[in-house]
Amino acid sequence: MTFEGPEFGPLSGPTAPSAAAPAAAPEIWKISDLILLILFIPVDLFVSNLLTFLGYVALKPWTGWHASAHTLSRNIFFLLSLQAVFYVFLLAYLYLLIAIHFRAPFWKTLKWRRLSVWQGAGFFLGGMALAVVVLFAPALFPESKSFPLEKMFSSPGAAYAIGAFAVLVAPFMEELLFRGVLFAFFEKHGGLKFAVVGTALLFAGLHIPEYWGAWNHVLLIFVVGVALSLARGITESLTPSVILHLAYNATLMAVLYLQTNQFRGMPGLFRF
């Protein structure tokens, strides 16, 4: 006997209700998302400046701080606080972009992968070697006697603050932006070579204000950026570039620490 009807098929029992097809996830790394990220950065910078300044004004009566408003742009502690606030908002934006907008796992999408102890040690040694190369390379180029970054090391306290930020914060956040997000955009729309060169150029451009006038140092920063981007491209992972960057910065700061008698006597020239 054959049963026919909406609940039965021929020669069969009850059919399972059809499940609705899951909604397709948004396309990842679209050009429109890159444009929005670019537009977000100056907004983030403006808001971070405003909030950091308001925080300084609010805390000033209780802390005894005496820096005037027009000197804050040269105060290293204010500048580091500003950069930290900027990074907090940038990290929040990137998380919303990937986890909420793309509906994708944050760390997996950024190619963050766990390394073995030996792999991590190898990349750390590679970062140290890269720093040694950069320390000796300027002897091959015309040298500049002064650049803005040198003036930021105005005291041992300022040097310690810059060193801590350069080792503990900057490598992770800079790699997250350049080799995590921008590299993915560039690789998707321009290929691996474009991603390596493009992110290295932008990385060098980020450091131009620190080395203004010392273009040999900017060239070296570009070379470092190429090395970091190659590590990201070859390994297809963000983790090696973060370790390389951290080891590179830590080595430069350690050398500077030893050269200056624990930051008590800053040299006329230093390479960072």
C-alpha positions as CSV (number, residue, x, y, z in Angstrom):
1,M,0.0,0.0,0.0
2,T,1.3,3.4,-0.9
3,F,0.5,6.5,1.2
4,E,0.3,9.8,-0.5
5,G,-0.2,13.3,1.0
6,P,1.7,16.2,2.4
7,E,3.1,14.3,5.4
8,F,4.1,11.1,3.5
9,G,6.1,10.3,0.4
10,P,5.6,7.3,-1.8
11,L,6.8,4.1,0.0
12,S,8.2,6.1,2.9
13,G,7.5,7.1,6.4
14,P,7.0,10.7,7.7
15,T,9.4,13.1,6.1
16,A,11.5,15.4,8.3
17,P,10.6,19.1,8.1
18,S,13.0,20.9,5.8
19,A,15.5,23.0,7.7
20,A,16.0,26.6,6.6
21,A,19.3,27.2,4.9
22,P,21.8,29.1,7.2
23,A,22.4,32.7,6.2
24,A,25.6,33.3,4.3
25,A,28.4,35.0,6.2
26,P,29.5,38.4,4.9
27,E,32.4,38.5,2.6
28,I,35.7,39.1,4.5
29,W,38.2,41.8,3.6
30,K,36.1,43.8,1.2
31,I,37.4,47.1,-0.3
32,S,34.5,49.0,1.4
33,D,35.7,47.6,4.8
34,L,39.2,48.9,4.1
35,I,37.9,52.3,3.2
36,L,35.9,52.4,6.4
37,L,39.0,51.4,8.4
38,I,41.0,54.2,6.8
39,L,38.2,56.7,7.6
40,F,38.0,55.4,11.2
41,I,41.7,56.1,12.0
42,P,41.6,59.9,11.9
43,V,38.3,59.8,13.9
44,D,40.0,57.5,16.5
45,L,43.0,59.9,16.6
46,F,40.8,62.9,17.2
47,V,38.7,61.2,19.9
48,S,41.8,59.8,21.6
49,N,43.4,63.2,21.7
50,L,40.3,64.7,23.2
51,L,39.8,62.0,25.8
52,T,43.5,62.0,26.8
53,F,43.5,65.8,27.2
54,L,40.3,65.7,29.2
55,G,41.7,63.0,31.4
56,Y,44.8,65.1,32.0
57,V,42.7,68.2,32.9
58,A,40.5,66.1,35.3
59,L,43.5,64.5,37.1
60,K,45.7,67.5,37.2
61,P,44.4,69.0,40.5
62,W,45.0,65.7,42.3
63,T,48.3,64.7,40.8
64,G,50.2,67.9,40.9
65,W,51.0,67.7,37.2
66,H,52.2,71.1,36.0
67,A,52.7,70.7,32.2
68,S,50.8,73.5,30.3
69,A,48.4,72.6,27.5
70,H,50.8,73.8,24.7
71,T,53.7,71.6,26.0
72,L,51.7,68.4,26.2
73,S,52.4,67.6,22.5
74,R,56.1,67.2,23.6
75,N,55.4,65.3,26.9
76,I,56.3,61.7,26.4
77,F,54.0,60.4,29.1
78,F,51.0,62.3,27.6
79,L,52.0,61.0,24.1
80,L,52.2,57.4,25.2
81,S,48.9,57.7,27.0
82,L,47.4,59.1,23.9
83,Q,48.8,56.2,21.8
84,A,47.5,53.7,24.3
85,V,43.9,55.1,24.1
86,F,44.2,55.2,20.3
87,Y,45.2,51.5,20.3
88,V,42.3,50.6,22.7
89,F,39.7,52.1,20.3
90,L,41.5,50.6,17.2
91,L,41.5,47.1,18.8
92,A,37.8,47.4,19.7
93,Y,37.0,48.5,16.1
94,L,38.9,45.6,14.6
95,Y,37.2,43.1,16.9
96,L,33.8,44.5,15.9
97,L,34.8,44.4,12.2
98,I,35.8,40.7,12.4
99,A,33.7,39.1,15.1
100,I,30.5,41.1,14.7
101,H,30.5,42.3,11.1
102,F,32.3,39.4,9.4
103,R,30.9,36.9,12.0
104,A,34.3,35.2,12.0
105,P,36.6,34.0,14.8
106,F,38.8,36.9,15.6
107,W,42.2,35.3,16.2
108,K,41.8,32.6,13.5
109,T,40.8,35.2,10.9
110,L,43.9,37.2,11.8
111,K,46.0,34.1,11.3
112,W,47.2,34.0,14.9
113,R,48.6,30.5,15.4
114,R,50.4,28.8,18.3
115,L,54.0,28.0,17.9
116,S,56.2,25.5,19.6
117,V,58.8,26.7,22.1
118,W,61.6,26.0,19.6
119,Q,59.8,27.9,16.8
120,G,59.2,30.9,19.1
121,A,62.8,30.9,20.2
122,G,63.9,30.7,16.6
123,F,61.9,33.8,15.6
124,F,63.0,35.6,18.7
125,L,66.6,35.0,17.7
126,G,65.8,36.2,14.2
127,G,64.4,39.4,15.6
128,M,67.6,39.9,17.6
129,A,69.7,39.3,14.5
130,L,67.6,41.8,12.5
131,A,68.2,44.4,15.2
132,V,72.0,43.8,15.1
133,V,71.9,44.3,11.3
134,V,70.0,47.6,11.7
135,L,72.4,48.8,14.4
136,F,75.4,48.4,12.1
137,A,73.8,49.3,8.8
138,P,73.7,53.1,9.2
139,A,77.5,53.2,9.0
140,L,77.0,52.5,5.3
141,F,74.7,55.5,4.7
142,P,75.1,59.3,5.3
143,E,74.2,59.9,8.9
144,S,71.8,62.5,10.3
145,K,72.9,64.1,13.6
146,S,69.4,64.5,15.1
147,F,65.8,63.4,14.6
148,P,62.6,63.8,16.6
149,L,62.7,60.4,18.4
150,E,66.0,61.2,20.0
151,K,64.4,64.3,21.8
152,M,61.8,62.1,23.3
153,F,64.4,60.4,25.4
154,S,64.7,63.4,27.6
155,S,65.1,61.7,30.9
156,P,65.7,58.2,32.3
157,G,62.0,58.0,33.2
158,A,61.0,58.9,29.7
159,A,63.4,56.3,28.3
160,Y,62.0,53.5,30.6
161,A,58.4,54.5,29.6
162,I,59.3,54.4,25.8
163,G,61.1,51.1,26.3
164,A,58.2,49.5,28.0
165,F,55.8,50.7,25.4
166,A,58.1,49.7,22.5
167,V,58.4,46.1,23.9
168,L,55.1,45.4,25.5
169,V,52.5,47.2,23.4
170,A,53.8,48.5,20.0
171,P,54.9,45.1,18.5
172,F,51.5,43.5,19.1
173,M,49.3,46.4,18.0
174,E,51.4,47.4,15.0
175,E,51.6,43.8,13.7
176,L,47.9,43.4,14.3
177,L,47.1,46.3,12.1
178,F,49.8,45.9,9.4
179,R,50.5,42.2,9.1
180,G,47.1,41.1,10.5
181,V,44.4,43.3,8.9
182,L,46.1,45.4,6.1
183,F,48.1,42.4,4.9
184,A,44.9,40.4,4.5
185,F,43.2,43.2,2.6
186,F,46.2,43.7,0.3
187,E,46.9,40.0,-0.3
188,K,43.2,39.4,-1.3
189,H,43.0,42.2,-3.7
190,G,46.6,42.5,-5.0
191,G,48.5,39.3,-4.2
192,L,51.3,38.3,-1.9
193,K,54.0,40.6,-3.4
194,F,51.7,43.6,-3.2
195,A,50.9,42.7,0.4
196,V,54.5,42.4,1.4
197,V,55.7,45.7,-0.2
198,G,52.5,47.6,0.6
199,T,52.5,46.9,4.3
200,A,56.2,47.5,4.5
201,L,55.8,51.0,2.9
202,L,53.0,51.9,5.2
203,F,55.0,50.6,8.2
204,A,57.9,52.9,7.2
205,G,55.5,55.7,6.7
206,L,54.1,55.3,10.2
207,H,57.6,56.0,11.5
208,I,58.5,59.0,9.4
209,P,57.5,61.6,12.0
210,E,59.9,59.9,14.5
211,Y,62.8,60.0,12.0
212,W,62.0,63.2,10.1
213,G,65.1,64.3,8.2
214,A,67.0,61.0,9.0
215,W,65.9,59.2,5.8
216,N,68.5,56.5,6.1
217,H,66.7,55.4,9.2
218,V,63.3,55.4,7.4
219,L,64.9,53.2,4.7
220,L,66.0,50.8,7.4
221,I,62.6,50.7,8.9
222,F,61.2,49.8,5.4
223,V,63.7,46.9,5.3
224,V,62.5,45.8,8.7
225,G,58.9,46.1,7.5
226,V,59.8,43.9,4.5
227,A,61.3,41.2,6.8
228,L,58.2,41.3,9.1
229,S,55.8,41.1,6.1
230,L,57.8,38.2,4.5
231,A,57.6,36.3,7.8
232,R,53.8,36.8,7.7
233,G,53.5,35.8,4.1
234,I,55.8,32.8,4.2
235,T,54.4,31.3,7.4
236,E,50.8,32.4,6.7
237,S,50.7,33.3,10.4
238,L,50.7,36.6,12.3
239,T,52.5,35.1,15.3
240,P,56.1,35.0,13.8
241,S,56.0,38.7,12.9
242,V,54.9,39.7,16.4
243,I,57.7,37.7,17.9
244,L,60.3,39.1,15.5
245,H,59.0,42.7,16.1
246,L,59.1,42.2,19.9
247,A,62.6,40.8,19.8
248,Y,63.8,43.5,17.5
249,N,62.5,46.3,19.7
250,A,63.7,44.6,22.9
251,T,67.2,44.2,21.5
252,L,67.5,47.8,20.4
253,M,66.3,49.0,23.8
254,A,68.7,46.7,25.6
255,V,71.6,48.0,23.6
256,L,70.6,51.6,24.2
257,Y,70.2,50.8,27.9
258,L,73.8,49.5,28.1
259,Q,75.3,52.3,25.9
260,T,73.8,55.0,28.0
261,N,74.6,53.8,31.5
262,Q,71.0,52.8,32.3
263,F,69.6,55.7,30.3
264,R,71.5,58.3,32.4
265,G,73.5,59.6,29.4
266,M,71.7,59.6,26.1
267,P,74.0,59.4,23.1
268,G,74.0,62.0,20.3
269,L,72.8,59.3,18.0
270,F,70.8,56.2,18.5
271,R,69.1,53.9,16.2
272,F,65.5,52.6,16.9
